[in-house]
Every structure is written in C-alpha cells, then in structure tokens.
Amino acid sequence: TPLFYYCLNGNIKVVKYLVEHGADINKENKEGKTPLFYACISGNEAVVKYLVEHGANINKENNKNKTPLFYACRIGNESMV
C-alpha cells in the first residue's frame, strides 16, 4: 500500500496525510509486517514516533516472529529503541 511505501522511504508528510485520511496503521502485508516494520527498517525516527503515537502496535510479530523492535535493533538505531 502507499503507507508501506512512504514509511520505508521516510516521507513523514505523506505518511501523516495518508493516516489522517484513513490509512490503516496496523494493516498487515503477506509477510505479517505493518507500516511500523518498514519505518523501523528505514531508520526514520520521525515516522516511527508518529506511527506509535497514532496507535501502531509495537508488539506485533511478523510471520518470522520478529517485532518492529528487532528491526530497529538490527540497524543499530539506539534512539529508536
């Protein structure tokens, strides 16, 4: 979905627009990932913070039993953790 794409690319303005216009923050793709996973993978703190503040499930596990926190740690972004 567009929200997944813009979370991965770190475009906070478009992410805000999509969420404000009804995009589902906790929608899962076929891998069980939500937009928060992609924001953590990209390392964009502003997008991560926005999603969490607007109800993103931080404890959601994907199909490989990994959480968004796993991906934040994996890229070494201590401030997101």
HTML snippet that shows the backbone in 3Dmol.js (N, CA, C, O; Angstrom):
<script src="https://3Dmol.org/build/3Dmol-min.js"></script>
<div id="view" style="width:600px;height:400px;position:relative"></div>
<script>
const pdb = `
ATOM      1  N   THR A   1       0.843  -1.190   0.000  1.00  0.00           N
ATOM      2  CA  THR A   1       0.000   0.000   0.000  1.00  0.00           C
ATOM      3  C   THR A   1       0.883   1.247   0.000  1.00  0.00           C
ATOM      4  O   THR A   1       2.077   1.152   0.287  1.00  0.00           O
ATOM      5  N   PRO A   2       0.331   2.388  -0.310  1.00  0.00           N
ATOM      6  CA  PRO A   2       1.133   3.605  -0.264  1.00  0.00           C
ATOM      7  C   PRO A   2       1.743   3.866   1.119  1.00  0.00           C
ATOM      8  O   PRO A   2       2.869   4.354   1.213  1.00  0.00           O
ATOM      9  N   LEU A   3       1.013   3.549   2.181  1.00  0.00           N
ATOM     10  CA  LEU A   3       1.552   3.796   3.516  1.00  0.00           C
ATOM     11  C   LEU A   3       2.820   2.985   3.756  1.00  0.00           C
ATOM     12  O   LEU A   3       3.782   3.509   4.316  1.00  0.00           O
ATOM     13  N   PHE A   4       2.842   1.736   3.352  1.00  0.00           N
ATOM     14  CA  PHE A   4       4.051   0.914   3.484  1.00  0.00           C
ATOM     15  C   PHE A   4       5.209   1.584   2.741  1.00  0.00           C
ATOM     16  O   PHE A   4       6.309   1.720   3.277  1.00  0.00           O
ATOM     17  N   TYR A   5       4.949   1.995   1.514  1.00  0.00           N
ATOM     18  CA  TYR A   5       5.978   2.597   0.663  1.00  0.00           C
ATOM     19  C   TYR A   5       6.566   3.853   1.305  1.00  0.00           C
ATOM     20  O   TYR A   5       7.786   4.000   1.375  1.00  0.00           O
ATOM     21  N   TYR A   6       5.709   4.752   1.770  1.00  0.00           N
ATOM     22  CA  TYR A   6       6.204   6.010   2.314  1.00  0.00           C
ATOM     23  C   TYR A   6       6.817   5.852   3.702  1.00  0.00           C
ATOM     24  O   TYR A   6       7.649   6.667   4.102  1.00  0.00           O
ATOM     25  N   CYS A   7       6.425   4.830   4.433  1.00  0.00           N
ATOM     26  CA  CYS A   7       7.109   4.534   5.697  1.00  0.00           C
ATOM     27  C   CYS A   7       8.524   4.056   5.417  1.00  0.00           C
ATOM     28  O   CYS A   7       9.461   4.442   6.116  1.00  0.00           O
ATOM     29  N   LEU A   8       8.685   3.229   4.413  1.00  0.00           N
ATOM     30  CA  LEU A   8      10.012   2.729   4.047  1.00  0.00           C
ATOM     31  C   LEU A   8      10.897   3.856   3.522  1.00  0.00           C
ATOM     32  O   LEU A   8      12.102   3.871   3.777  1.00  0.00           O
ATOM     33  N   ASN A   9      10.309   4.789   2.799  1.00  0.00           N
ATOM     34  CA  ASN A   9      11.080   5.895   2.236  1.00  0.00           C
ATOM     35  C   ASN A   9      11.197   7.092   3.170  1.00  0.00           C
ATOM     36  O   ASN A   9      11.879   8.066   2.852  1.00  0.00           O
ATOM     37  N   GLY A  10      10.535   7.022   4.316  1.00  0.00           N
ATOM     38  CA  GLY A  10      10.691   8.053   5.335  1.00  0.00           C
ATOM     39  C   GLY A  10      10.052   9.388   5.029  1.00  0.00           C
ATOM     40  O   GLY A  10      10.523  10.416   5.515  1.00  0.00           O
ATOM     41  N   ASN A  11       9.002   9.405   4.244  1.00  0.00           N
ATOM     42  CA  ASN A  11       8.346  10.665   3.902  1.00  0.00           C
ATOM     43  C   ASN A  11       7.236  10.952   4.911  1.00  0.00           C
ATOM     44  O   ASN A  11       6.091  10.541   4.724  1.00  0.00           O
ATOM     45  N   ILE A  12       7.587  11.657   5.975  1.00  0.00           N
ATOM     46  CA  ILE A  12       6.664  11.900   7.087  1.00  0.00           C
ATOM     47  C   ILE A  12       5.440  12.696   6.641  1.00  0.00           C
ATOM     48  O   ILE A  12       4.342  12.449   7.139  1.00  0.00           O
ATOM     49  N   LYS A  13       5.599  13.637   5.726  1.00  0.00           N
ATOM     50  CA  LYS A  13       4.452  14.435   5.283  1.00  0.00           C
ATOM     51  C   LYS A  13       3.394  13.561   4.623  1.00  0.00           C
ATOM     52  O   LYS A  13       2.202  13.710   4.892  1.00  0.00           O
ATOM     53  N   VAL A  14       3.825  12.661   3.768  1.00  0.00           N
ATOM     54  CA  VAL A  14       2.871  11.786   3.085  1.00  0.00           C
ATOM     55  C   VAL A  14       2.299  10.767   4.062  1.00  0.00           C
ATOM     56  O   VAL A  14       1.116  10.436   3.983  1.00  0.00           O
ATOM     57  N   VAL A  15       3.118  10.266   4.981  1.00  0.00           N
ATOM     58  CA  VAL A  15       2.630   9.326   5.996  1.00  0.00           C
ATOM     59  C   VAL A  15       1.515   9.981   6.805  1.00  0.00           C
ATOM     60  O   VAL A  15       0.462   9.377   7.012  1.00  0.00           O
ATOM     61  N   LYS A  16       1.738  11.203   7.259  1.00  0.00           N
ATOM     62  CA  LYS A  16       0.708  11.916   8.025  1.00  0.00           C
ATOM     63  C   LYS A  16      -0.562  12.088   7.198  1.00  0.00           C
ATOM     64  O   LYS A  16      -1.666  11.859   7.691  1.00  0.00           O
ATOM     65  N   TYR A  17      -0.405  12.486   5.956  1.00  0.00           N
ATOM     66  CA  TYR A  17      -1.557  12.683   5.077  1.00  0.00           C
ATOM     67  C   TYR A  17      -2.364  11.393   4.941  1.00  0.00           C
ATOM     68  O   TYR A  17      -3.588  11.403   5.068  1.00  0.00           O
ATOM     69  N   LEU A  18      -1.677  10.293   4.684  1.00  0.00           N
ATOM     70  CA  LEU A  18      -2.367   9.014   4.491  1.00  0.00           C
ATOM     71  C   LEU A  18      -3.103   8.575   5.756  1.00  0.00           C
ATOM     72  O   LEU A  18      -4.242   8.114   5.687  1.00  0.00           O
ATOM     73  N   VAL A  19      -2.450   8.718   6.910  1.00  0.00           N
ATOM     74  CA  VAL A  19      -3.082   8.317   8.175  1.00  0.00           C
ATOM     75  C   VAL A  19      -4.279   9.215   8.470  1.00  0.00           C
ATOM     76  O   VAL A  19      -5.335   8.732   8.877  1.00  0.00           O
ATOM     77  N   GLU A  20      -4.114  10.511   8.265  1.00  0.00           N
ATOM     78  CA  GLU A  20      -5.215  11.448   8.506  1.00  0.00           C
ATOM     79  C   GLU A  20      -6.406  11.195   7.583  1.00  0.00           C
ATOM     80  O   GLU A  20      -7.529  11.593   7.891  1.00  0.00           O
ATOM     81  N   HIS A  21      -6.164  10.540   6.463  1.00  0.00           N
ATOM     82  CA  HIS A  21      -7.234  10.251   5.506  1.00  0.00           C
ATOM     83  C   HIS A  21      -7.637   8.781   5.502  1.00  0.00           C
ATOM     84  O   HIS A  21      -8.176   8.275   4.518  1.00  0.00           O
ATOM     85  N   GLY A  22      -7.365   8.100   6.626  1.00  0.00           N
ATOM     86  CA  GLY A  22      -7.931   6.776   6.822  1.00  0.00           C
ATOM     87  C   GLY A  22      -7.059   5.569   6.569  1.00  0.00           C
ATOM     88  O   GLY A  22      -7.549   4.443   6.654  1.00  0.00           O
ATOM     89  N   ALA A  23      -5.780   5.752   6.260  1.00  0.00           N
ATOM     90  CA  ALA A  23      -4.913   4.584   6.059  1.00  0.00           C
ATOM     91  C   ALA A  23      -4.801   3.803   7.370  1.00  0.00           C
ATOM     92  O   ALA A  23      -4.690   4.394   8.444  1.00  0.00           O
ATOM     93  N   ASP A  24      -4.830   2.500   7.276  1.00  0.00           N
ATOM     94  CA  ASP A  24      -4.791   1.614   8.443  1.00  0.00           C
ATOM     95  C   ASP A  24      -3.348   1.422   8.902  1.00  0.00           C
ATOM     96  O   ASP A  24      -2.554   0.772   8.222  1.00  0.00           O
ATOM     97  N   ILE A  25      -3.014   1.990  10.058  1.00  0.00           N
ATOM     98  CA  ILE A  25      -1.656   1.915  10.609  1.00  0.00           C
ATOM     99  C   ILE A  25      -1.243   0.481  10.908  1.00  0.00           C
ATOM    100  O   ILE A  25      -0.060   0.151  10.828  1.00  0.00           O
ATOM    101  N   ASN A  26      -2.182  -0.360  11.246  1.00  0.00           N
ATOM    102  CA  ASN A  26      -1.861  -1.732  11.636  1.00  0.00           C
ATOM    103  C   ASN A  26      -2.186  -2.773  10.562  1.00  0.00           C
ATOM    104  O   ASN A  26      -2.285  -3.963  10.859  1.00  0.00           O
ATOM    105  N   LYS A  27      -2.350  -2.331   9.334  1.00  0.00           N
ATOM    106  CA  LYS A  27      -2.599  -3.267   8.225  1.00  0.00           C
ATOM    107  C   LYS A  27      -1.369  -4.151   8.033  1.00  0.00           C
ATOM    108  O   LYS A  27      -0.234  -3.678   8.096  1.00  0.00           O
ATOM    109  N   GLU A  28      -1.612  -5.436   7.800  1.00  0.00           N
ATOM    110  CA  GLU A  28      -0.516  -6.388   7.592  1.00  0.00           C
ATOM    111  C   GLU A  28      -0.388  -6.738   6.118  1.00  0.00           C
ATOM    112  O   GLU A  28      -1.376  -6.790   5.387  1.00  0.00           O
ATOM    113  N   ASN A  29       0.855  -6.977   5.695  1.00  0.00           N
ATOM    114  CA  ASN A  29       1.057  -7.494   4.345  1.00  0.00           C
ATOM    115  C   ASN A  29       1.178  -9.016   4.420  1.00  0.00           C
ATOM    116  O   ASN A  29       0.971  -9.598   5.484  1.00  0.00           O
ATOM    117  N   LYS A  30       1.508  -9.659   3.313  1.00  0.00           N
ATOM    118  CA  LYS A  30       1.551 -11.124   3.292  1.00  0.00           C
ATOM    119  C   LYS A  30       2.653 -11.699   4.175  1.00  0.00           C
ATOM    120  O   LYS A  30       2.616 -12.883   4.510  1.00  0.00           O
ATOM    121  N   GLU A  31       3.638 -10.877   4.560  1.00  0.00           N
ATOM    122  CA  GLU A  31       4.707 -11.310   5.464  1.00  0.00           C
ATOM    123  C   GLU A  31       4.354 -11.063   6.928  1.00  0.00           C
ATOM    124  O   GLU A  31       5.129 -11.395   7.825  1.00  0.00           O
ATOM    125  N   GLY A  32       3.183 -10.479   7.164  1.00  0.00           N
ATOM    126  CA  GLY A  32       2.768 -10.160   8.522  1.00  0.00           C
ATOM    127  C   GLY A  32       3.362  -8.865   9.048  1.00  0.00           C
ATOM    128  O   GLY A  32       3.285  -8.589  10.246  1.00  0.00           O
ATOM    129  N   LYS A  33       3.950  -8.071   8.170  1.00  0.00           N
ATOM    130  CA  LYS A  33       4.543  -6.795   8.577  1.00  0.00           C
ATOM    131  C   LYS A  33       3.514  -5.679   8.451  1.00  0.00           C
ATOM    132  O   LYS A  33       2.625  -5.715   7.601  1.00  0.00           O
ATOM    133  N   THR A  34       3.661  -4.692   9.320  1.00  0.00           N
ATOM    134  CA  THR A  34       2.830  -3.497   9.301  1.00  0.00           C
ATOM    135  C   THR A  34       3.696  -2.310   8.866  1.00  0.00           C
ATOM    136  O   THR A  34       4.911  -2.457   8.740  1.00  0.00           O
ATOM    137  N   PRO A  35       3.101  -1.149   8.636  1.00  0.00           N
ATOM    138  CA  PRO A  35       3.911   0.013   8.275  1.00  0.00           C
ATOM    139  C   PRO A  35       5.024   0.321   9.284  1.00  0.00           C
ATOM    140  O   PRO A  35       6.087   0.809   8.899  1.00  0.00           O
ATOM    141  N   LEU A  36       4.789   0.042  10.567  1.00  0.00           N
ATOM    142  CA  LEU A  36       5.820   0.298  11.574  1.00  0.00           C
ATOM    143  C   LEU A  36       7.086  -0.508  11.302  1.00  0.00           C
ATOM    144  O   LEU A  36       8.188  -0.012  11.539  1.00  0.00           O
ATOM    145  N   PHE A  37       6.956  -1.718  10.817  1.00  0.00           N
ATOM    146  CA  PHE A  37       8.135  -2.515  10.462  1.00  0.00           C
ATOM    147  C   PHE A  37       8.987  -1.759   9.444  1.00  0.00           C
ATOM    148  O   PHE A  37      10.207  -1.674   9.584  1.00  0.00           O
ATOM    149  N   TYR A  38       8.334  -1.213   8.423  1.00  0.00           N
ATOM    150  CA  TYR A  38       9.063  -0.531   7.360  1.00  0.00           C
ATOM    151  C   TYR A  38       9.676   0.780   7.839  1.00  0.00           C
ATOM    152  O   TYR A  38      10.755   1.159   7.386  1.00  0.00           O
ATOM    153  N   ALA A  39       9.008   1.464   8.739  1.00  0.00           N
ATOM    154  CA  ALA A  39       9.585   2.678   9.310  1.00  0.00           C
ATOM    155  C   ALA A  39      10.830   2.339  10.130  1.00  0.00           C
ATOM    156  O   ALA A  39      11.820   3.068  10.087  1.00  0.00           O
ATOM    157  N   CYS A  40      10.780   1.237  10.875  1.00  0.00           N
ATOM    158  CA  CYS A  40      11.948   0.808  11.657  1.00  0.00           C
ATOM    159  C   CYS A  40      13.084   0.364  10.747  1.00  0.00           C
ATOM    160  O   CYS A  40      14.248   0.663  11.014  1.00  0.00           O
ATOM    161  N   ILE A  41      12.756  -0.339   9.685  1.00  0.00           N
ATOM    162  CA  ILE A  41      13.770  -0.787   8.727  1.00  0.00           C
ATOM    163  C   ILE A  41      14.464   0.413   8.085  1.00  0.00           C
ATOM    164  O   ILE A  41      15.673   0.386   7.853  1.00  0.00           O
ATOM    165  N   SER A  42      13.698   1.461   7.801  1.00  0.00           N
ATOM    166  CA  SER A  42      14.280   2.645   7.158  1.00  0.00           C
ATOM    167  C   SER A  42      15.081   3.488   8.143  1.00  0.00           C
ATOM    168  O   SER A  42      15.934   4.278   7.737  1.00  0.00           O
ATOM    169  N   GLY A  43      14.809   3.321   9.439  1.00  0.00           N
ATOM    170  CA  GLY A  43      15.520   4.096  10.448  1.00  0.00           C
ATOM    171  C   GLY A  43      15.014   5.510  10.609  1.00  0.00           C
ATOM    172  O   GLY A  43      15.705   6.349  11.186  1.00  0.00           O
ATOM    173  N   ASN A  44      13.823   5.793  10.113  1.00  0.00           N
ATOM    174  CA  ASN A  44      13.284   7.142  10.198  1.00  0.00           C
ATOM    175  C   ASN A  44      12.540   7.332  11.516  1.00  0.00           C
ATOM    176  O   ASN A  44      11.407   6.880  11.677  1.00  0.00           O
ATOM    177  N   GLU A  45      13.192   8.003  12.446  1.00  0.00           N
ATOM    178  CA  GLU A  45      12.635   8.178  13.790  1.00  0.00           C
ATOM    179  C   GLU A  45      11.334   8.965  13.798  1.00  0.00           C
ATOM    180  O   GLU A  45      10.432   8.657  14.577  1.00  0.00           O
ATOM    181  N   ALA A  46      11.225   9.967  12.951  1.00  0.00           N
ATOM    182  CA  ALA A  46      10.008  10.784  12.925  1.00  0.00           C
ATOM    183  C   ALA A  46       8.804   9.950  12.514  1.00  0.00           C
ATOM    184  O   ALA A  46       7.726  10.087  13.093  1.00  0.00           O
ATOM    185  N   VAL A  47       8.977   9.094  11.526  1.00  0.00           N
ATOM    186  CA  VAL A  47       7.878   8.244  11.071  1.00  0.00           C
ATOM    187  C   VAL A  47       7.533   7.221  12.146  1.00  0.00           C
ATOM    188  O   VAL A  47       6.357   6.982  12.418  1.00  0.00           O
ATOM    189  N   VAL A  48       8.549   6.615  12.761  1.00  0.00           N
ATOM    190  CA  VAL A  48       8.310   5.642  13.834  1.00  0.00           C
ATOM    191  C   VAL A  48       7.530   6.300  14.966  1.00  0.00           C
ATOM    192  O   VAL A  48       6.525   5.761  15.429  1.00  0.00           O
ATOM    193  N   LYS A  49       7.990   7.454  15.405  1.00  0.00           N
ATOM    194  CA  LYS A  49       7.326   8.162  16.508  1.00  0.00           C
ATOM    195  C   LYS A  49       5.875   8.486  16.157  1.00  0.00           C
ATOM    196  O   LYS A  49       4.977   8.286  16.975  1.00  0.00           O
ATOM    197  N   TYR A  50       5.652   8.977  14.966  1.00  0.00           N
ATOM    198  CA  TYR A  50       4.299   9.328  14.537  1.00  0.00           C
ATOM    199  C   TYR A  50       3.389   8.103  14.548  1.00  0.00           C
ATOM    200  O   TYR A  50       2.273   8.162  15.066  1.00  0.00           O
ATOM    201  N   LEU A  51       3.858   6.997  13.981  1.00  0.00           N
ATOM    202  CA  LEU A  51       3.037   5.786  13.933  1.00  0.00           C
ATOM    203  C   LEU A  51       2.706   5.282  15.334  1.00  0.00           C
ATOM    204  O   LEU A  51       1.565   4.909  15.608  1.00  0.00           O
ATOM    205  N   VAL A  52       3.698   5.271  16.216  1.00  0.00           N
ATOM    206  CA  VAL A  52       3.469   4.794  17.587  1.00  0.00           C
ATOM    207  C   VAL A  52       2.477   5.705  18.303  1.00  0.00           C
ATOM    208  O   VAL A  52       1.567   5.226  18.980  1.00  0.00           O
ATOM    209  N   GLU A  53       2.649   7.007  18.155  1.00  0.00           N
ATOM    210  CA  GLU A  53       1.733   7.963  18.793  1.00  0.00           C
ATOM    211  C   GLU A  53       0.307   7.852  18.264  1.00  0.00           C
ATOM    212  O   GLU A  53      -0.637   8.274  18.931  1.00  0.00           O
ATOM    213  N   HIS A  54       0.147   7.291  17.080  1.00  0.00           N
ATOM    214  CA  HIS A  54      -1.180   7.164  16.476  1.00  0.00           C
ATOM    215  C   HIS A  54      -1.705   5.732  16.483  1.00  0.00           C
ATOM    216  O   HIS A  54      -2.591   5.380  15.704  1.00  0.00           O
ATOM    217  N   GLY A  55      -1.147   4.909  17.375  1.00  0.00           N
ATOM    218  CA  GLY A  55      -1.739   3.599  17.614  1.00  0.00           C
ATOM    219  C   GLY A  55      -1.101   2.399  16.957  1.00  0.00           C
ATOM    220  O   GLY A  55      -1.683   1.314  16.975  1.00  0.00           O
ATOM    221  N   ALA A  56       0.082   2.555  16.375  1.00  0.00           N
ATOM    222  CA  ALA A  56       0.744   1.391  15.779  1.00  0.00           C
ATOM    223  C   ALA A  56       1.072   0.373  16.870  1.00  0.00           C
ATOM    224  O   ALA A  56       1.531   0.737  17.953  1.00  0.00           O
ATOM    225  N   ASN A  57       0.835  -0.882  16.579  1.00  0.00           N
ATOM    226  CA  ASN A  57       1.084  -1.968  17.530  1.00  0.00           C
ATOM    227  C   ASN A  57       2.576  -2.283  17.558  1.00  0.00           C
ATOM    228  O   ASN A  57       3.112  -2.852  16.607  1.00  0.00           O
ATOM    229  N   ILE A  58       3.243  -1.913  18.643  1.00  0.00           N
ATOM    230  CA  ILE A  58       4.689  -2.118  18.744  1.00  0.00           C
ATOM    231  C   ILE A  58       5.049  -3.563  19.060  1.00  0.00           C
ATOM    232  O   ILE A  58       6.206  -3.958  18.911  1.00  0.00           O
ATOM    233  N   ASN A  59       4.086  -4.346  19.487  1.00  0.00           N
ATOM    234  CA  ASN A  59       4.340  -5.742  19.852  1.00  0.00           C
ATOM    235  C   ASN A  59       3.957  -6.736  18.763  1.00  0.00           C
ATOM    236  O   ASN A  59       4.067  -7.945  18.965  1.00  0.00           O
ATOM    237  N   LYS A  60       3.516  -6.249  17.627  1.00  0.00           N
ATOM    238  CA  LYS A  60       3.101  -7.120  16.524  1.00  0.00           C
ATOM    239  C   LYS A  60       4.282  -7.943  16.031  1.00  0.00           C
ATOM    240  O   LYS A  60       5.367  -7.406  15.806  1.00  0.00           O
ATOM    241  N   GLU A  61       4.073  -9.242  15.864  1.00  0.00           N
ATOM    242  CA  GLU A  61       5.102 -10.118  15.299  1.00  0.00           C
ATOM    243  C   GLU A  61       4.756 -10.436  13.853  1.00  0.00           C
ATOM    244  O   GLU A  61       3.591 -10.636  13.507  1.00  0.00           O
ATOM    245  N   ASN A  62       5.787 -10.480  13.011  1.00  0.00           N
ATOM    246  CA  ASN A  62       5.551 -10.861  11.619  1.00  0.00           C
ATOM    247  C   ASN A  62       5.552 -12.386  11.499  1.00  0.00           C
ATOM    248  O   ASN A  62       5.582 -13.088  12.510  1.00  0.00           O
ATOM    249  N   ASN A  63       5.519 -12.893  10.280  1.00  0.00           N
ATOM    250  CA  ASN A  63       5.459 -14.341  10.063  1.00  0.00           C
ATOM    251  C   ASN A  63       6.710 -15.077  10.532  1.00  0.00           C
ATOM    252  O   ASN A  63       6.703 -16.302  10.656  1.00  0.00           O
ATOM    253  N   LYS A  64       7.784 -14.330  10.793  1.00  0.00           N
ATOM    254  CA  LYS A  64       9.031 -14.932  11.280  1.00  0.00           C
ATOM    255  C   LYS A  64       9.232 -14.666  12.772  1.00  0.00           C
ATOM    256  O   LYS A  64      10.334 -14.818  13.298  1.00  0.00           O
ATOM    257  N   ASN A  65       8.153 -14.269  13.442  1.00  0.00           N
ATOM    258  CA  ASN A  65       8.158 -13.987  14.881  1.00  0.00           C
ATOM    259  C   ASN A  65       9.101 -12.855  15.280  1.00  0.00           C
ATOM    260  O   ASN A  65       9.652 -12.862  16.381  1.00  0.00           O
ATOM    261  N   LYS A  66       9.285 -11.895  14.397  1.00  0.00           N
ATOM    262  CA  LYS A  66      10.103 -10.714  14.679  1.00  0.00           C
ATOM    263  C   LYS A  66       9.173  -9.520  14.878  1.00  0.00           C
ATOM    264  O   LYS A  66       8.125  -9.421  14.239  1.00  0.00           O
ATOM    265  N   THR A  67       9.570  -8.622  15.768  1.00  0.00           N
ATOM    266  CA  THR A  67       8.804  -7.410  16.034  1.00  0.00           C
ATOM    267  C   THR A  67       9.498  -6.207  15.390  1.00  0.00           C
ATOM    268  O   THR A  67      10.642  -6.321  14.950  1.00  0.00           O
ATOM    269  N   PRO A  68       8.824  -5.063  15.330  1.00  0.00           N
ATOM    270  CA  PRO A  68       9.500  -3.864  14.826  1.00  0.00           C
ATOM    271  C   PRO A  68      10.775  -3.546  15.612  1.00  0.00           C
ATOM    272  O   PRO A  68      11.752  -3.065  15.038  1.00  0.00           O
ATOM    273  N   LEU A  69      10.768  -3.813  16.917  1.00  0.00           N
ATOM    274  CA  LEU A  69      11.952  -3.572  17.744  1.00  0.00           C
ATOM    275  C   LEU A  69      13.157  -4.355  17.227  1.00  0.00           C
ATOM    276  O   LEU A  69      14.277  -3.844  17.237  1.00  0.00           O
ATOM    277  N   PHE A  70      12.938  -5.576  16.783  1.00  0.00           N
ATOM    278  CA  PHE A  70      14.025  -6.380  16.227  1.00  0.00           C
ATOM    279  C   PHE A  70      14.700  -5.632  15.084  1.00  0.00           C
ATOM    280  O   PHE A  70      15.927  -5.577  15.013  1.00  0.00           O
ATOM    281  N   TYR A  71      13.902  -5.058  14.191  1.00  0.00           N
ATOM    282  CA  TYR A  71      14.461  -4.358  13.033  1.00  0.00           C
ATOM    283  C   TYR A  71      15.147  -3.052  13.435  1.00  0.00           C
ATOM    284  O   TYR A  71      16.154  -2.674  12.837  1.00  0.00           O
ATOM    285  N   ALA A  72      14.613  -2.364  14.435  1.00  0.00           N
ATOM    286  CA  ALA A  72      15.265  -1.148  14.924  1.00  0.00           C
ATOM    287  C   ALA A  72      16.631  -1.484  15.516  1.00  0.00           C
ATOM    288  O   ALA A  72      17.601  -0.760  15.294  1.00  0.00           O
ATOM    289  N   CYS A  73      16.705  -2.575  16.263  1.00  0.00           N
ATOM    290  CA  CYS A  73      17.985  -3.010  16.842  1.00  0.00           C
ATOM    291  C   CYS A  73      18.944  -3.472  15.751  1.00  0.00           C
ATOM    292  O   CYS A  73      20.145  -3.209  15.812  1.00  0.00           O
ATOM    293  N   ARG A  74      18.413  -4.147  14.780  1.00  0.00           N
ATOM    294  CA  ARG A  74      19.233  -4.708  13.700  1.00  0.00           C
ATOM    295  C   ARG A  74      19.995  -3.635  12.931  1.00  0.00           C
ATOM    296  O   ARG A  74      21.128  -3.858  12.506  1.00  0.00           O
ATOM    297  N   ILE A  75      19.374  -2.471  12.753  1.00  0.00           N
ATOM    298  CA  ILE A  75      20.080  -1.403  12.047  1.00  0.00           C
ATOM    299  C   ILE A  75      20.930  -0.567  12.997  1.00  0.00           C
ATOM    300  O   ILE A  75      21.649   0.331  12.559  1.00  0.00           O
ATOM    301  N   GLY A  76      20.851  -0.857  14.296  1.00  0.00           N
ATOM    302  CA  GLY A  76      21.694  -0.181  15.269  1.00  0.00           C
ATOM    303  C   GLY A  76      21.234   1.209  15.648  1.00  0.00           C
ATOM    304  O   GLY A  76      22.050   2.036  16.056  1.00  0.00           O
ATOM    305  N   ASN A  77      19.960   1.485  15.526  1.00  0.00           N
ATOM    306  CA  ASN A  77      19.442   2.801  15.861  1.00  0.00           C
ATOM    307  C   ASN A  77      18.985   2.813  17.315  1.00  0.00           C
ATOM    308  O   ASN A  77      17.836   2.498  17.621  1.00  0.00           O
ATOM    309  N   GLU A  78      19.899   3.180  18.200  1.00  0.00           N
ATOM    310  CA  GLU A  78      19.619   3.154  19.638  1.00  0.00           C
ATOM    311  C   GLU A  78      18.521   4.123  20.048  1.00  0.00           C
ATOM    312  O   GLU A  78      17.760   3.834  20.972  1.00  0.00           O
ATOM    313  N   SER A  79      18.424   5.250  19.389  1.00  0.00           N
ATOM    314  CA  SER A  79      17.416   6.231  19.797  1.00  0.00           C
ATOM    315  C   SER A  79      15.996   5.760  19.494  1.00  0.00           C
ATOM    316  O   SER A  79      15.051   6.200  20.149  1.00  0.00           O
ATOM    317  N   MET A  80      15.832   4.873  18.512  1.00  0.00           N
ATOM    318  CA  MET A  80      14.501   4.323  18.230  1.00  0.00           C
ATOM    319  C   MET A  80      14.135   3.246  19.237  1.00  0.00           C
ATOM    320  O   MET A  80      12.955   2.989  19.474  1.00  0.00           O
ATOM    321  N   VAL A  81      15.129   2.622  19.823  1.00  0.00           N
ATOM    322  CA  VAL A  81      14.884   1.551  20.780  1.00  0.00           C
ATOM    323  C   VAL A  81      14.503   2.170  22.092  1.00  0.00           C
ATOM    324  O   VAL A  81      14.247   1.455  23.061  1.00  0.00           O
TER     325      VAL A  81
END
`;
const viewer = $3Dmol.createViewer("view");
viewer.addModel(pdb, "pdb");
viewer.setStyle({}, {cartoon: {color: "spectrum"}});
viewer.zoomTo();
viewer.render();
</script>
